[in-house]
């Protein structure tokens, strides 16, 4: 995925909080919704943006969809930031 799409997905505080929630393990869409004072449709849209940026993965199990963090994309961003910063940190 493109860096611009990933950074756009990370720009929203609700999406960042969803990623924080998923650090501890997979969660259903309903469990994620319980953490936010917005509609289920709004959380669904946030999850869709995170999926499009490849920051989360989903898996349907019966009638539930479970979401989990895709850490590999975050690792790529950290590597890019580290390279941008440079190897020598003389500040």
N, C-alpha and C positions, 0 to 999 in steps of 0.2 A: 504494500500500500504506500501511497505517497505521504511524505512527511507533512505536507500541508493539511491533508485530511486528518491525519493523526493529531496534529496540534489543534486543529479546529475542534475535534472531539474532546480533547483535554481542556479546552478553554472554559467549558461550562462547569460550575461548581457541583451541580447535581451529578453530572457524569463522573467527576472526580470522586465524589463520595460513593457512587456505585462501585467504582474500582476499589476503593478502600474497603467496602463491605466484602467484596469478592476475594480479598487477600486471604481471608480465613477459610475459604473453600466455596464450593459451588452453592448456589441458592436458586430457588424457584423465583419466577417473576413475581408471584404473590408475596413471597418473603421480602423481596427487594422493595416492593410497593409499600409495605408496612413501615418502612423507615422514612417515608417522605410525605409531606403534606400537600401533595399534588395528585391529580387524577391518575388512574391506572393507564389511561391512554397516553398521558404525558410521560410516564415512566417507560412505557413501551417504546415511545419515540426515542427517548434517550438511549435505551438498550439497542435500538436499531442503528443509531448513529455510532455507538461503540462497536457494534458488529461490523458495520461498513468499514470502520477504521481498523478492523481486525484486532481490537483490544480485548474483546470478549468472544467466547465461543458458546454456542448453545447446543443442547441435546434434548430432544423430546423423549420423555419416558411416560407412556400412557397419556393421561390428559395434562401432564405438567411439562413445562419447558424449564430446564435448568441452565443457568449461566455460570461460566467460570472464566477466570482471568486468563488472558493469553500473554504470559510474561515475556515471550520472545520479542514481541513488538516493543515492549517497554525497555528491554535490554538494548535493542537497536537504537532507541532514542537516547538512552544513557551513553552509549558508545559515541553517538554523534555529538552530544553535548561535551563529552570528555575530549573528543578530538578538536572540537571548536575551541574549547578552553585552552588547549595546548598541553603538552607533556610537562613543561616547566611552569610551576606555580610559584613565582617569585614575589607575589604581592604581599 
